Amino acid sequence: MKAERHYSEDECNYSIKIGMAGGFIVGWAIGIALLLYVNSPALNQWVWVPSIPIWNGVGWMLYGMISGCGGIFADFRFSPNVEHRLSRVLHVAERHAA
C-alpha cells in the first residue's frame, strides 16, 4: 500500500484554486449547453438569462473547491507563464472579495 502524501499549505491552496477555476469553466459550459438544449423563446426573453451559466459556474466552482481541498490537483502544474497569470487574476479576485 502506498503511503499517504502530505501536502504543504501552498500546494493545497494551489489545488483549491485550480479546482475552483476548472469547476467554474465546467459549470459555465454546462450552463451554456443547457440554454442551447432548452432553446425556449420564453426563456431567451427573460432578462436574467445570462445569470444561468454564471450561477451554474459558481455552483460547480464549489464542487471544484471541495475536490481541490484534498490536494487532488496539487501535482497538476501549468507552464510558469500561465501559472503566473492565473495567480495574478486570482489575487485580484481575492482582494475584491475581502
N, C-alpha and C positions, 0 to 999 in steps of 0.2 A: 504494500500500500504506500502511496506517495505521501510524503509529509506535507502538511498544510503550510502554504506560504503566507507569511505575514507581510502586509503591505505598509509602507510608510504613509504618513498623513498626506504628503504631496501626491503620492501615487493614487491614493483613494480620492482625493479632490479631483485629480485629472480624470479618473474613471467616472466620477459622478458627472463632470462637465461633458465628457464625450457621450455618456448615456443620455443626458438631457438634450444635447444638440441632435443626436441621432433620433431620439424619441420624438422631438418636435418635427423634424423633417418627415419621419414616417407618418405621424399623425396629420400633418398638413396635407401630405399626398393622399391619405385616405379620405380626408375631408373634401378635397377636390374631386376625387373619384366618386364619392357619394353624391356630390352635386351633379356630376356628369351622368351618373347612373339614374338618378331620380328624374332629372330633366323636366321638372314640373313648371309650367308657366306661372302658377300662383306662387310657388316658392321663389322663383327667379325675380319676381316683382317685389319681394319682401325687402325692406330697407336694410335689414341686418344680415342678409345672406352672406356677406364676406366674413362675418363672425363665425360661421360654421367651421371652415377649415382652421381658423385661428384657435378657437376653443378646443377643437379636436386635437390640434397640435399641442396645446397646453396639457390636455389630459394624457396624451402619450408621452409628453415630456416628463410627467410624474412617474409613469412606468419606467422610463429610462433612468430617472434618478434613483428609483428603488433598486433596479437591477444593477446600476453602477455602484451602489453603496457596498456591494460585496467585493468590489475590486475586479470585476469580470473584464473591464476594459483597460486595466492598468498596464497590461503588456502590449496593447494596441497603440502604435505610435504613427503619427503623421510625419511628413518631412518637416524639418525645423522651420522652414519659411511658413508653411501652413499652420503649424503649431503656434508660432509667434502671433500670427494674425488672429487665430482663434482665441488665444488668451487675451489679446488686446480688446477684442469685441466683448468677451465675457466679463472682463474687468469693468468696462464701461457700463454694462448692464447691471453689475453688482452695485456700482456707485449710485446708479439711478434708483435702484430698488431700496437702498438704505435711507 
